[in-house]
Amino acid sequence: IIYVTDTCQPLRPMPPIPPPYASWLVLVLAIGSPILAAPATARKSINPTVSSLLSHAPLQHASFKNPQHHQHQHQQQQQQQRMSRRWGVTTNTPSRVLTSMPGTDGSRILNERQRHVLRKLRAIGRSLHEVSTFKEKSRKQTGKRWQILPQSSAEAITSASTPLSGPPLATRLAKARAIAFYLLTGVISIPLFVVMLAIAPVVLATDKYRRAGEHAVNAFWASASTMPLYNTEVVGIENLPGPKEPCVYVANHQSYLDIYTLLTWLPRPFKFVSKTSNFLIPIVGWSMYLTGHVGLDRMDRRSQIRLINDCRRLLENEAQVLLFPEGTRTTTWTEGPAGFHPVMGEFKKGAFSIAKKAGVPIVPISLVGTGNLMPNGKEGLLFPGSTKMVIHPRIETKDRDPSDVQKEARAAIASALPPGSY
């Protein structure tokens, strides 16, 4: 003996019926027997809800007393159909009809295929919700694309323009300089990339991890692209470790020019971490791959684990690694006596944990002025000026907590930055 509940649950065995209710059961079966024995066309004329329950099929039609509920239900069906087509789920008629039972608690009669579609759509919805929540948190934390912080307060000053939006003539000159920079680096890259391809077999066979030959070509490429346009003052070159002494360089990240400046003026073959999408850029990304730089997908946890393992493998084989502990370029500015300066962001512990596990020292590097020449988000402008690179004494990581090393490295980098920009 089976029965159907009003919540549209699957059929299940009925518990023992007390004797007083046995007569009522006989009466119900007597009335329901003609309905069960009737043809399908006759059953449909009784009531769409009852007919769908008897046939164990999804409810195809039902009349609702509340038109707003019916309209919302129709919109929900259309949204699920669009998501099903978008994500490649089969949208036959039984699978896309997920109509709620009227007069119940909102449960649905679903076959196995419908449950699979619904689970997939809910997983997609959770992923989209996580992405939107992450973007909303990021927007609240960073505020506008350009956020100016005064020296006397940590609150942002609302500004309609960027701190480096100068007169129209200066902006046009900055655009011309940027075009010259990209044309110069593009023209130089083609023959140098051919050279990198030619020496790649020898470099991989003799210097698999350090790849000093490929790094030398990259350094020449960067110096030929930047030296005609701006100059860099280097301080503390004596603090650099030996060419084959493994270490982790950490530097503040202000601009697209940071890597060019480090490649030009840091006379050591090092490997830096970059987004995996950058490795797909023609010539530039391919040269990064040949040099052995490390890729990272920030949204993939497995990519972060691979990054740690790759860096440790490089350090164990006498290679040197460069990381930006901020994780991204700064978007915050402060106004000081000498004008506007980018503000250094908070450091993450990844670089210091890698150095601690590998047992190698940290070498802090301060980059000053690159953000003023080419601000983050304004890669189409290259303002005139000069930069400065300060190499600080190494910080040992053995028998020390990574958090303490992080604080010491941040203080060392901040000591060379303009007041209020850290």
C-alpha positions, -999 to +999 in steps of 0.1 A: +000+000+000+014+034-010+003+069-006+013+104-020+021+133+004+010+169-002+047+179-004+052+159-036+079+136-021+088+103-038+064+074-032+074+054-001+058+026+020+029+036+042+032+029+079+007+007+096-028+022+098-047+022+131-080+003+129-102+034+133-089+048+100-091+016+080-127+023+069-116+057+056-088+041+036-113+017+020-135+046+011-106+066-005-095+035-025-131+029-037-133+065-050-098+066-065-100+032-083-121+045-112-097+074-116-067+051-117-084+029-142-095+057-164-076+066-196-050+093-196-072+118-215-099+114-190-076+118-161-062+151-175-097+166-175-100+160-138-073+184-126-038+191-139-023+188-105-039+154-097-031+141-132+005+149-129+007+132-095-009+101-109+013+099-140+045+106-120+054+131-147+066+167-143+037+192-141+032+207-175+005+232-168-013+246-138-036+276-133-026+299-105-048+323-087-019+347-081-008+362-115+023+377-101+035+343-088+028+328-123+048+357-140+077+352-116+076+315-122+077+320-160+107+344-157+125+318-136+119+291-162+133+314-190+164+322-169+171+285-163+166+278-200+191+306-209+216+292-184+211+257-196+218+267-232+248+288-221+265+260-202+257+232-227+231+213-207+205+194-227+172+213-227+146+188-237+110+195-225+110+173-194+143+188-182+135+224-186+100+223-171+106+228-134+072+242-124+063+245-087+033+228-073+005+252-066-009+253-031+021+235-016+054+245+000+071+252-033+086+217-039+090+203-074+084+169-091+118+162-107+131+133-126+167+122-125+178+144-155+161+174-140+179+170-107+212+168-126+204+201-145+193+218-113+224+208-094+246+221-122+227+254-124+229+259-086+267+252-088+270+279-115+249+303-094+272+298-064+303+304-085+288+336-100+278+347-065+313+342-052+328+362-081+304+391-076+310+391-039+348+392-044+344+421-069+321+439-045+346+435-016+375+447-038+355+477-049+347+487-013+383+482-002+400+501-031+372+526-038+379+544-070+405+535-095+426+564-083+424+571-045+444+600-030+454+598+006+466+629+025+496+626+048+476+636+078+448+611+073+441+576+061+408+586+045+405+591+008+400+625-007+373+625-033+389+637-065+374+639-100+408+637-118+439+617-113+468+632-095+490+632-126+465+646-151+486+676-161+480+702-188+468+691-222+503+697-237+520+676-211+495+648-216+501+649-254+538+648-249+534+619-225+514+600-251+541+606-277+567+593-254+547+562-246+542+555-283+580+559-288+586+535-260+563+508-273+576+512-309+612+510-297+606+479-275+585+462-303+612+468-330+640+456-308+620+425-296+619+407-329+656+402-337+663+396-300+636+369-298+653+352-327+685+352-308+668+337-277+653+309-298+688+302-313+705+299-280+677+282-262+689+246-267+724+253-254+710+273-224+686+245-215+713+219-217+739+237-197+720+261-174+685+248-170+674+267-139+694+300-140+693+305-178+718+334-176+721+336-214+684+342-219+684+367-190+713+387-206+692+391-238+662+403-218+684+428-199+698+442-231+662+444-245+650+463-214+680+487-213+677+495-250+640+503-245+643+525-214+677+542-214+668+567-242+637+578-223+646+579-186+675+574-163+678+554-131+700+560-101+712+528-083+721+528-046+734+499-026+748+477-054+773+463-029+744+447-010+737+422-038+745+386-033+767+366-056+754+356-091+750+319-080+739+326-044+702+319-041+680+346-025+645+361-028+643+398-039+612+417-027+603+451-041+574+475-041+552+475-072+542+509-087+542+507-124+545+487-156+581+500-158+592+482-126+602+450-145+620+471-172+639+490-145+649+458-126+660+440-157+681+470-167+698+479-135+698+447-114+729+428-126+718+394-115+699+367-135+666+364-116+632+349-122+600+369-114+564+359-110+538+370-135+502+362-144+498+332-166+479+353-192+510+374-198+528+343-211+504+342-241+514+377-253+533+372-286+571+376-284+570+392-249+553+362-232+572+337-253+605+353-242+594+351-206+587+314-211+622+308-226+638+327-197+620+305-172+599+330-153+571+316-131+534+319-140+506+323-115+468+321-118+455+341-088+421+325-089+434+289-089+446+274-056+465+247-074+485+273-093+495+289-061+508+256-048+527+251-081+542+285-076+556+276-042+571+244-055+586+260-086+602+288-066+617+263-041+631+242-070+647+273-085+662+283-052+676+248-046+694+251-079+713+283-073+687+305-090+674+339-077+637+348-075+620+382-075+585+387-060+563+417-054+548+411-019+519+436-026+506+412-052+496+439-077+505+475-086+494+502-063+463+523-070+465+547-040+483+581-041+493+606-015+503+642-017+536+653-002+559+683-003+574+672-037+540+663-053+520+632-056+534+597-048+520+562-050+514+545-017+528+511-010+502+485-002+501+458+024+525+429+020+515+392+017+535+364+034+540+342+004+575+355-006+587+353+030+573+318+036+591+306+004+624+321+016+620+306+051+613+271+037+642+273+013+665+288+039+676+317+018+679+354+027+655+382+017+670+412-002+646+442-001+646+467-031+629+501-032+617+514-065+611+552-065+596+572-093+584+546-117+548+552-107+552+589-115+566+582-150+539+556-160+511+554-134+492+522-130+461+522-153+477+549-175+501+527-196+494+550-226+513+578-209+551+581-202+559+613-183+595+627-183+616+622-152+640+598-135+638+569-112+658+555-083+665+519-072+678+513-037+691+478-027+690+472+010+711+448+031+699+412+031+677+399+058+683+363+071+653+340+075+668+311+094+653+306+128+630+335+123+592+339+120+581+349+084+559+377+099+589+393+116+609+391+084+580+406+065+578+436+088+615+442+086+615+440+048+586+464+045+603+489+069+635+487+048+617+493+016+596+522+031+628+539+044+637+549+008+603+560-003+590+596+000+573+605+033+537+595+035+538+569+007+539+538+029 
